[in-house]
């Protein structure tokens, strides 16, 4: 591997990019379609009608629904895989750290996250940074396992 490839790989897998990826994944999750109740009839989805203003039953046009793009979904899947990589080798309480990282990706303030888990904001922030740096190092070491990173054109 030449020097340019090595430098590019180090830039791809960095703490700042991982934080950005998690933020984007939390934003993408809002655009994913929600699961339906099994008893919900799907026949209403097939009916597409258009209304004219002159019609008696005229309704305003429904707002456009935003959906996630395939690239966003792929990056969201990678972020979930990265969150699931937080195990006992990185942290003593992996579930708590996953929740802290996901709440922070959803843009909760440090004080809100700290209050939710019973810590102060400084200790939560330190724990967050410690776990994310350990996760970044784990991804760098296990690059073969996370080869999806290169396939999804992470920097674009």
Buried (B, 14 or more C-beta within 10 A) or exposed (E): EEEEEEEBBEEBBBEEBBBEBBBBBBBBBEBEEEEEEEEEEEEEEEEEEEEEEEEEEEEEEEEEEEEBEEEBBBBBBBBBBBBEBBEEEBBEEBEBBBBBBBBBBBEBEBEBBBBEBEBEBEEBBEBBEEBBEBBBEBBBEEEEEBEEBEEBEBEE
